[in-house]
Amino acid sequence: MRYDLGAALVGLIVIALGAAFLLDALDVAELRFEIVLPIAAIAVGVAVILSALFRGRDRATEHNTAQ
């Protein structure tokens, strides 16, 4: 069974953002959008790049084993 690394990373990012918003709502931590949004954008970008890299590696492996 193969796992989609990009989807897993995006899922973790969404969970982290949800936890951060919950902590802000409970006044446990102060959430500042000028910090959160760039970090989220970087994390999503990294997830997309890693997903593309691993997807390319999987296709190359499948192509080599099919021959």
N, C-alpha and C positions, 0 to 999 in steps of 0.2 A: 504494500500500500504506500503510495506517495502522498506527501503532505505539501500543501502550498505554503511555502515560507512567507511569501508576501501577505497572504490573507491572514496568517497567524500573527504577523507583526502588526498589521492594521487592527486586528482584534485586540491585541494587547494595548495599542495606543488608545483605542476607544475606551477600554476598561480604565486605563490610567487617567484619562480625561474625566471620565465619570466619577472616579474616586476623588479627583482634585476638586471638581465642582461640589461634590457632597461634603468634603472637608471644609470648603469655603462656606457652604450654606449652614453648616453646624458651628461656624466660627472657630474651628480648630486651626485653620490655616487661612492666610490671606491670599486670594487668587488674583493675580494681576495679568490682564490680557496682553499687555505689551511684552510679557515674558512667555506666557503659555502659548500664544498663537505661533510665534516663530519656532518654538520647540516642537510643536505639533506638526508644522509644515516640514521641518527637517526630518522628523521621524517618519512621516508618510513618504517623503522623497527617498529616504534610505530603504524603506520597505519595498517601494516600487523598483528601485535599482536592484536590490537583492533578489527580488522575485524574478526580474528579467534575467539576471545572471544565472540563477539556478535553473530557470526554465530552459535557457539556452544550453546549459550543461546537460540537462536531462535529455533534450532532443538529440544532442550530439552522441550521447551514450546509447540511446535507442537506435540511432542511425548506424552506429558502429557494430552493435550486436546483431542487427538485422541482416547484415551482409554475410 
